[in-house]
Amino acid sequence: MVFADHSLATDSVFLEAHLVSCRNVLIYFDRALQDRALGLFSDSLVRRGFLDLGSKESLRFSKYADRFVDFNSRERLYQKV
């Protein structure tokens, strides 16, 4: 597990991860910043890695939606393809 200070608004990818958990943060971002963050998550995840979002968040309207499949839609858990 890596704990690091990282800005979704200004920093770039800094690791390869098997799981990215970002719960209830994206709801506070505008569409452009949401897409930036989701792009960073996608680029950070290894193939078949998991993205965990909050209960009010979704990939549905993101330009990165095609990079993921629903693994558990009720829990907002997605898997990178």
C-alpha positions, 0 to 999 in steps of 0.5 A, a space after each residue: 500500500 502506498 500513501 502519498 500526497 497527490 493532486 488529481 488536478 495537477 499531478 500525473 501518474 506515479 505508480 501502477 496499481 491493482 486497485 484505485 479507491 476514490 470514494 465520494 470525491 468525484 462528485 465535487 468536481 466539474 466534468 473536466 476535472 472528473 475526466 482528468 481524474 478518471 484518465 489518471 486512474 485508468 492510466 495508473 491501473 494495470 490491465 484487469 485492475 479495479 476502480 472503486 467509486 462512491 455510491 453517487 459516482 459512475 463511469 457512465 458519462 465519462 469518456 473513459 467508460 469504454 476502458 472498464 466493465 462493471 464488476 459489481 455495479 451495486 458497489 460501483 466496482 469496475 474492472 479495467 479491460 
